[in-house]
Amino acid sequence: MSCEEGPGVKQGALLILEEQVLALRIARRTLEGYFEEGGLPEFEELGLEGHDVFLEKRAVFVTLHSGGLLRGCIGHIEPLEPLWKSIRSNTVSAAVHDNRFTPLTLGELEGLELEVSVLTPPVPLDDPLEFEVGRDGIIMELAHFRAVFLPQVAKEQGWDRQTTLEQLSRKAGLDFEGWKRPDAKFEVFQAQVLK
């Protein structure tokens, strides 16, 4: 069987406990391979045989925390590659390509907290005030401005719906009221967050 596609996999199915553990293992092994061995683990090395969910194209974000502080967060809203590869590539990107932070170093691996968010496909939202804090991730698009928050962000920050929409506007490069513009478009999605 190819590592690119799996037979009979229900798109968007939640990962069961064993698969959640494997998803986090992919991220951890990716960091170890990248920093300690100068390479990335392959499908066969990760013990994923028999877990077809990892062959589905799925959207993933990987978030890294060190000492309780954000250290990197990178991902894709759209499913671009099989789940295992998406976890692997976004783990490396979060570690060394998040331009908000200096690249991670080998010495930081110990104690580093990993979070993998496996996303559902985004669906249009007509009224942004129908967005549910803590359940929905939200995407806002206005002309060439775009921003996204994962479902856990608003809850972790203690934001209500309006504050989340204001912060989303600011993240997109607009003023706090940007979300109220009639040409603003919104989508929502959910995430299975693995820590």
ChimeraX commands (.cxc) that place a marker at each C-alpha (Angstrom):
marker #1 position 0.00,0.00,0.00 radius 0.5
marker #1 position 1.24,3.48,-0.87 radius 0.5
marker #1 position 2.03,5.94,1.90 radius 0.5
marker #1 position 0.01,8.53,0.01 radius 0.5
marker #1 position -3.49,7.16,0.35 radius 0.5
marker #1 position -5.42,4.67,2.42 radius 0.5
marker #1 position -8.40,2.54,1.37 radius 0.5
marker #1 position -11.82,3.07,2.92 radius 0.5
marker #1 position -10.79,5.81,5.34 radius 0.5
marker #1 position -13.61,8.04,6.54 radius 0.5
marker #1 position -12.42,11.59,5.86 radius 0.5
marker #1 position -12.38,13.73,8.97 radius 0.5
marker #1 position -12.76,10.90,11.48 radius 0.5
marker #1 position -11.48,11.65,14.99 radius 0.5
marker #1 position -8.26,9.98,15.99 radius 0.5
marker #1 position -8.67,7.23,18.56 radius 0.5
marker #1 position -6.41,7.21,21.63 radius 0.5
marker #1 position -3.70,5.02,20.06 radius 0.5
marker #1 position -3.63,7.28,16.98 radius 0.5
marker #1 position -3.43,10.39,19.18 radius 0.5
marker #1 position -0.34,8.94,20.87 radius 0.5
marker #1 position 1.14,8.13,17.45 radius 0.5
marker #1 position 0.45,11.66,16.17 radius 0.5
marker #1 position 2.37,13.16,19.09 radius 0.5
marker #1 position 5.13,10.58,18.55 radius 0.5
marker #1 position 5.47,11.73,14.93 radius 0.5
marker #1 position 6.03,15.30,16.12 radius 0.5
marker #1 position 8.52,14.30,18.84 radius 0.5
marker #1 position 10.46,11.91,16.54 radius 0.5
marker #1 position 10.53,14.62,13.86 radius 0.5
marker #1 position 12.21,17.07,16.23 radius 0.5
marker #1 position 14.67,14.45,17.46 radius 0.5
marker #1 position 15.50,13.38,13.91 radius 0.5
marker #1 position 15.87,16.95,12.67 radius 0.5
marker #1 position 18.04,18.21,15.53 radius 0.5
marker #1 position 19.95,15.10,16.61 radius 0.5
marker #1 position 20.35,13.11,13.39 radius 0.5
marker #1 position 19.94,15.71,10.65 radius 0.5
marker #1 position 17.07,13.86,8.99 radius 0.5
marker #1 position 13.35,13.20,9.18 radius 0.5
marker #1 position 11.65,9.93,10.09 radius 0.5
marker #1 position 9.85,8.04,7.34 radius 0.5
marker #1 position 6.43,6.37,7.50 radius 0.5
marker #1 position 7.83,2.89,8.14 radius 0.5
marker #1 position 10.03,4.11,11.03 radius 0.5
marker #1 position 7.10,5.67,12.87 radius 0.5
marker #1 position 5.05,2.50,13.48 radius 0.5
marker #1 position 2.04,3.78,11.55 radius 0.5
marker #1 position 1.24,0.61,9.59 radius 0.5
marker #1 position -2.41,-0.37,10.01 radius 0.5
marker #1 position -3.46,3.18,10.92 radius 0.5
marker #1 position -4.98,4.39,7.66 radius 0.5
marker #1 position -6.02,7.74,9.15 radius 0.5
marker #1 position -2.39,8.86,8.80 radius 0.5
marker #1 position -2.67,8.40,5.03 radius 0.5
marker #1 position -5.63,10.79,4.71 radius 0.5
marker #1 position -4.97,14.32,3.56 radius 0.5
marker #1 position -5.67,16.37,6.68 radius 0.5
marker #1 position -5.07,19.96,7.78 radius 0.5
marker #1 position -2.81,20.27,10.81 radius 0.5
marker #1 position -1.26,22.91,13.04 radius 0.5
marker #1 position 1.68,22.15,15.32 radius 0.5
marker #1 position 2.25,24.37,18.36 radius 0.5
marker #1 position 5.36,24.35,20.53 radius 0.5
marker #1 position 5.56,25.69,24.10 radius 0.5
marker #1 position 8.64,26.08,26.27 radius 0.5
marker #1 position 8.26,26.98,29.93 radius 0.5
marker #1 position 4.58,27.69,29.31 radius 0.5
marker #1 position 5.37,30.25,26.59 radius 0.5
marker #1 position 4.59,29.96,22.90 radius 0.5
marker #1 position 7.72,28.97,20.99 radius 0.5
marker #1 position 6.28,28.33,17.53 radius 0.5
marker #1 position 3.03,27.58,15.73 radius 0.5
marker #1 position 2.70,26.72,12.05 radius 0.5
marker #1 position 0.10,24.83,10.06 radius 0.5
marker #1 position -2.29,24.68,7.15 radius 0.5
marker #1 position -6.04,25.28,7.11 radius 0.5
marker #1 position -6.47,23.18,3.99 radius 0.5
marker #1 position -5.44,19.51,3.74 radius 0.5
marker #1 position -2.33,19.53,1.54 radius 0.5
marker #1 position -0.67,16.20,2.30 radius 0.5
marker #1 position -1.22,12.95,4.23 radius 0.5
marker #1 position -1.68,13.47,7.97 radius 0.5
marker #1 position 1.67,11.96,8.94 radius 0.5
marker #1 position 3.55,14.19,6.49 radius 0.5
marker #1 position 1.55,17.23,7.52 radius 0.5
marker #1 position 2.48,16.67,11.17 radius 0.5
marker #1 position 6.12,16.15,10.20 radius 0.5
marker #1 position 6.45,19.21,7.94 radius 0.5
marker #1 position 4.54,21.55,10.26 radius 0.5
marker #1 position 6.60,20.39,13.25 radius 0.5
marker #1 position 9.81,21.41,11.49 radius 0.5
marker #1 position 8.24,24.68,10.36 radius 0.5
marker #1 position 7.02,25.52,13.87 radius 0.5
marker #1 position 10.49,24.78,15.26 radius 0.5
marker #1 position 12.62,26.72,12.80 radius 0.5
marker #1 position 10.48,28.76,10.39 radius 0.5
marker #1 position 8.01,30.68,12.58 radius 0.5
marker #1 position 9.40,34.17,11.96 radius 0.5
marker #1 position 8.04,35.47,15.26 radius 0.5
marker #1 position 10.71,33.47,17.10 radius 0.5
marker #1 position 14.38,32.54,16.80 radius 0.5
marker #1 position 14.80,28.97,15.55 radius 0.5
marker #1 position 14.61,26.25,18.18 radius 0.5
marker #1 position 17.90,24.67,19.29 radius 0.5
marker #1 position 18.80,21.13,20.30 radius 0.5
marker #1 position 19.14,22.21,23.92 radius 0.5
marker #1 position 15.49,23.30,24.00 radius 0.5
marker #1 position 14.05,19.88,23.11 radius 0.5
marker #1 position 14.00,18.65,26.69 radius 0.5
marker #1 position 10.87,19.96,28.36 radius 0.5
marker #1 position 9.39,21.22,25.09 radius 0.5
marker #1 position 5.60,20.78,25.03 radius 0.5
marker #1 position 4.07,19.66,21.74 radius 0.5
marker #1 position 0.51,20.26,20.61 radius 0.5
marker #1 position -0.93,18.84,17.39 radius 0.5
marker #1 position -4.28,20.21,16.19 radius 0.5
marker #1 position -6.00,18.09,13.52 radius 0.5
marker #1 position -8.58,20.29,11.78 radius 0.5
marker #1 position -11.95,19.63,10.22 radius 0.5
marker #1 position -12.59,21.20,6.80 radius 0.5
marker #1 position -13.65,24.88,7.11 radius 0.5
marker #1 position -17.27,25.78,6.38 radius 0.5
marker #1 position -18.66,29.24,5.53 radius 0.5
marker #1 position -20.20,31.29,8.33 radius 0.5
marker #1 position -22.75,33.93,7.29 radius 0.5
marker #1 position -22.83,35.75,10.63 radius 0.5
marker #1 position -19.58,36.00,12.62 radius 0.5
marker #1 position -21.63,36.42,15.79 radius 0.5
marker #1 position -22.64,32.75,15.41 radius 0.5
marker #1 position -19.03,31.70,15.99 radius 0.5
marker #1 position -18.78,29.69,19.24 radius 0.5
marker #1 position -15.81,30.53,21.46 radius 0.5
marker #1 position -13.88,27.45,22.54 radius 0.5
marker #1 position -15.47,25.17,19.95 radius 0.5
marker #1 position -14.81,26.90,16.63 radius 0.5
marker #1 position -11.65,28.02,14.99 radius 0.5
marker #1 position -12.31,31.04,12.80 radius 0.5
marker #1 position -10.93,32.39,9.54 radius 0.5
marker #1 position -11.54,35.94,8.37 radius 0.5
marker #1 position -10.85,37.18,4.86 radius 0.5
marker #1 position -11.26,40.73,3.60 radius 0.5
marker #1 position -9.75,41.65,0.23 radius 0.5
marker #1 position -6.10,40.53,0.55 radius 0.5
marker #1 position -6.21,40.45,4.38 radius 0.5
marker #1 position -6.57,37.05,6.07 radius 0.5
marker #1 position -6.21,35.73,9.61 radius 0.5
marker #1 position -7.05,32.60,11.56 radius 0.5
marker #1 position -7.35,31.55,15.19 radius 0.5
marker #1 position -7.41,27.91,16.27 radius 0.5
marker #1 position -10.38,26.98,18.50 radius 0.5
marker #1 position -8.29,26.94,21.67 radius 0.5
marker #1 position -6.84,30.46,21.24 radius 0.5
marker #1 position -9.85,32.50,22.40 radius 0.5
marker #1 position -10.44,30.23,25.37 radius 0.5
marker #1 position -6.77,30.31,26.42 radius 0.5
marker #1 position -6.74,34.12,26.17 radius 0.5
marker #1 position -10.03,34.50,28.07 radius 0.5
marker #1 position -11.65,36.32,25.13 radius 0.5
marker #1 position -15.37,36.54,24.50 radius 0.5
marker #1 position -16.81,36.44,20.96 radius 0.5
marker #1 position -16.46,40.16,20.24 radius 0.5
marker #1 position -12.91,40.39,21.61 radius 0.5
marker #1 position -11.94,37.37,19.51 radius 0.5
marker #1 position -13.32,39.02,16.37 radius 0.5
marker #1 position -11.53,42.28,17.21 radius 0.5
marker #1 position -8.24,40.44,17.76 radius 0.5
marker #1 position -8.78,38.49,14.53 radius 0.5
marker #1 position -9.18,41.81,12.71 radius 0.5
marker #1 position -5.93,43.10,14.23 radius 0.5
marker #1 position -4.11,39.89,13.33 radius 0.5
marker #1 position -5.27,40.36,9.72 radius 0.5
marker #1 position -3.72,43.84,9.71 radius 0.5
marker #1 position -7.00,45.74,10.05 radius 0.5
marker #1 position -8.41,47.92,12.80 radius 0.5
marker #1 position -10.49,46.37,15.60 radius 0.5
marker #1 position -13.72,47.01,13.66 radius 0.5
marker #1 position -12.55,45.24,10.48 radius 0.5
marker #1 position -14.72,42.19,11.21 radius 0.5
marker #1 position -17.88,44.35,10.94 radius 0.5
marker #1 position -17.28,45.28,7.30 radius 0.5
marker #1 position -20.00,43.88,5.01 radius 0.5
marker #1 position -17.43,42.42,2.59 radius 0.5
marker #1 position -15.63,40.43,5.32 radius 0.5
marker #1 position -15.99,36.67,4.85 radius 0.5
marker #1 position -15.76,34.06,7.59 radius 0.5
marker #1 position -15.30,30.32,7.88 radius 0.5
marker #1 position -15.26,28.11,10.96 radius 0.5
marker #1 position -13.69,24.76,11.70 radius 0.5
marker #1 position -13.10,22.51,14.70 radius 0.5
marker #1 position -9.92,20.82,15.86 radius 0.5
marker #1 position -8.97,17.70,17.74 radius 0.5
marker #1 position -6.22,19.08,19.96 radius 0.5
marker #1 position -3.59,16.58,21.10 radius 0.5
marker #1 position -1.12,17.43,23.88 radius 0.5
marker link #1:1,2 radius 0.2
marker link #1:2,3 radius 0.2
marker link #1:3,4 radius 0.2
marker link #1:4,5 radius 0.2
marker link #1:5,6 radius 0.2
marker link #1:6,7 radius 0.2
marker link #1:7,8 radius 0.2
marker link #1:8,9 radius 0.2
marker link #1:9,10 radius 0.2
marker link #1:10,11 radius 0.2
marker link #1:11,12 radius 0.2
marker link #1:12,13 radius 0.2
marker link #1:13,14 radius 0.2
marker link #1:14,15 radius 0.2
marker link #1:15,16 radius 0.2
marker link #1:16,17 radius 0.2
marker link #1:17,18 radius 0.2
marker link #1:18,19 radius 0.2
marker link #1:19,20 radius 0.2
marker link #1:20,21 radius 0.2
marker link #1:21,22 radius 0.2
marker link #1:22,23 radius 0.2
marker link #1:23,24 radius 0.2
marker link #1:24,25 radius 0.2
marker link #1:25,26 radius 0.2
marker link #1:26,27 radius 0.2
marker link #1:27,28 radius 0.2
marker link #1:28,29 radius 0.2
marker link #1:29,30 radius 0.2
marker link #1:30,31 radius 0.2
marker link #1:31,32 radius 0.2
marker link #1:32,33 radius 0.2
marker link #1:33,34 radius 0.2
marker link #1:34,35 radius 0.2
marker link #1:35,36 radius 0.2
marker link #1:36,37 radius 0.2
marker link #1:37,38 radius 0.2
marker link #1:38,39 radius 0.2
marker link #1:39,40 radius 0.2
marker link #1:40,41 radius 0.2
marker link #1:41,42 radius 0.2
marker link #1:42,43 radius 0.2
marker link #1:43,44 radius 0.2
marker link #1:44,45 radius 0.2
marker link #1:45,46 radius 0.2
marker link #1:46,47 radius 0.2
marker link #1:47,48 radius 0.2
marker link #1:48,49 radius 0.2
marker link #1:49,50 radius 0.2
marker link #1:50,51 radius 0.2
marker link #1:51,52 radius 0.2
marker link #1:52,53 radius 0.2
marker link #1:53,54 radius 0.2
marker link #1:54,55 radius 0.2
marker link #1:55,56 radius 0.2
marker link #1:56,57 radius 0.2
marker link #1:57,58 radius 0.2
marker link #1:58,59 radius 0.2
marker link #1:59,60 radius 0.2
marker link #1:60,61 radius 0.2
marker link #1:61,62 radius 0.2
marker link #1:62,63 radius 0.2
marker link #1:63,64 radius 0.2
marker link #1:64,65 radius 0.2
marker link #1:65,66 radius 0.2
marker link #1:66,67 radius 0.2
marker link #1:67,68 radius 0.2
marker link #1:68,69 radius 0.2
marker link #1:69,70 radius 0.2
marker link #1:70,71 radius 0.2
marker link #1:71,72 radius 0.2
marker link #1:72,73 radius 0.2
marker link #1:73,74 radius 0.2
marker link #1:74,75 radius 0.2
marker link #1:75,76 radius 0.2
marker link #1:76,77 radius 0.2
marker link #1:77,78 radius 0.2
marker link #1:78,79 radius 0.2
marker link #1:79,80 radius 0.2
marker link #1:80,81 radius 0.2
marker link #1:81,82 radius 0.2
marker link #1:82,83 radius 0.2
marker link #1:83,84 radius 0.2
marker link #1:84,85 radius 0.2
marker link #1:85,86 radius 0.2
marker link #1:86,87 radius 0.2
marker link #1:87,88 radius 0.2
marker link #1:88,89 radius 0.2
marker link #1:89,90 radius 0.2
marker link #1:90,91 radius 0.2
marker link #1:91,92 radius 0.2
marker link #1:92,93 radius 0.2
marker link #1:93,94 radius 0.2
marker link #1:94,95 radius 0.2
marker link #1:95,96 radius 0.2
marker link #1:96,97 radius 0.2
marker link #1:97,98 radius 0.2
marker link #1:98,99 radius 0.2
marker link #1:99,100 radius 0.2
marker link #1:100,101 radius 0.2
marker link #1:101,102 radius 0.2
marker link #1:102,103 radius 0.2
marker link #1:103,104 radius 0.2
marker link #1:104,105 radius 0.2
marker link #1:105,106 radius 0.2
marker link #1:106,107 radius 0.2
marker link #1:107,108 radius 0.2
marker link #1:108,109 radius 0.2
marker link #1:109,110 radius 0.2
marker link #1:110,111 radius 0.2
marker link #1:111,112 radius 0.2
marker link #1:112,113 radius 0.2
marker link #1:113,114 radius 0.2
marker link #1:114,115 radius 0.2
marker link #1:115,116 radius 0.2
marker link #1:116,117 radius 0.2
marker link #1:117,118 radius 0.2
marker link #1:118,119 radius 0.2
marker link #1:119,120 radius 0.2
marker link #1:120,121 radius 0.2
marker link #1:121,122 radius 0.2
marker link #1:122,123 radius 0.2
marker link #1:123,124 radius 0.2
marker link #1:124,125 radius 0.2
marker link #1:125,126 radius 0.2
marker link #1:126,127 radius 0.2
marker link #1:127,128 radius 0.2
marker link #1:128,129 radius 0.2
marker link #1:129,130 radius 0.2
marker link #1:130,131 radius 0.2
marker link #1:131,132 radius 0.2
marker link #1:132,133 radius 0.2
marker link #1:133,134 radius 0.2
marker link #1:134,135 radius 0.2
marker link #1:135,136 radius 0.2
marker link #1:136,137 radius 0.2
marker link #1:137,138 radius 0.2
marker link #1:138,139 radius 0.2
marker link #1:139,140 radius 0.2
marker link #1:140,141 radius 0.2
marker link #1:141,142 radius 0.2
marker link #1:142,143 radius 0.2
marker link #1:143,144 radius 0.2
marker link #1:144,145 radius 0.2
marker link #1:145,146 radius 0.2
marker link #1:146,147 radius 0.2
marker link #1:147,148 radius 0.2
marker link #1:148,149 radius 0.2
marker link #1:149,150 radius 0.2
marker link #1:150,151 radius 0.2
marker link #1:151,152 radius 0.2
marker link #1:152,153 radius 0.2
marker link #1:153,154 radius 0.2
marker link #1:154,155 radius 0.2
marker link #1:155,156 radius 0.2
marker link #1:156,157 radius 0.2
marker link #1:157,158 radius 0.2
marker link #1:158,159 radius 0.2
marker link #1:159,160 radius 0.2
marker link #1:160,161 radius 0.2
marker link #1:161,162 radius 0.2
marker link #1:162,163 radius 0.2
marker link #1:163,164 radius 0.2
marker link #1:164,165 radius 0.2
marker link #1:165,166 radius 0.2
marker link #1:166,167 radius 0.2
marker link #1:167,168 radius 0.2
marker link #1:168,169 radius 0.2
marker link #1:169,170 radius 0.2
marker link #1:170,171 radius 0.2
marker link #1:171,172 radius 0.2
marker link #1:172,173 radius 0.2
marker link #1:173,174 radius 0.2
marker link #1:174,175 radius 0.2
marker link #1:175,176 radius 0.2
marker link #1:176,177 radius 0.2
marker link #1:177,178 radius 0.2
marker link #1:178,179 radius 0.2
marker link #1:179,180 radius 0.2
marker link #1:180,181 radius 0.2
marker link #1:181,182 radius 0.2
marker link #1:182,183 radius 0.2
marker link #1:183,184 radius 0.2
marker link #1:184,185 radius 0.2
marker link #1:185,186 radius 0.2
marker link #1:186,187 radius 0.2
marker link #1:187,188 radius 0.2
marker link #1:188,189 radius 0.2
marker link #1:189,190 radius 0.2
marker link #1:190,191 radius 0.2
marker link #1:191,192 radius 0.2
marker link #1:192,193 radius 0.2
marker link #1:193,194 radius 0.2
marker link #1:194,195 radius 0.2
view
